[in-house]
Amino acid sequence: MNTTFEEFTATSVEEGFDEVLVREWEPNRVVDTHTHPFDVSALVVRGEFKLTVDDKVILLKAGDPFRLARNIPHIENYGAEGATVWVARAN
């Protein structure tokens, strides 16, 4: 992964996201079904996790980007290392 946090932030702001933060997740954390009141554009920078939307499970590893629209029910299941995720939010 060659993107810096500053580059991720600049690109996110250009795309209309108004909040950018670093989220650290502890190992083996499961966040049961929930939604967010904002759109998400994110990049996994350390570790891995499974994102479940409907019946689809997506394994996301370091270097993988993903997007999730607001109000979409999903489950987050973090791996044995936990994870660091750069998250841009459009509130």
Buried (B, 14 or more C-beta within 10 A) or exposed (E): EEEEEEEBBEBBEEEEBEEBEEEEBEEEEEEEEEEBEBBBBBBBBBBBBBBBEEEEEEEBEBEBEEEBEEEEEBBBBBBEBBBBBBBBBBE
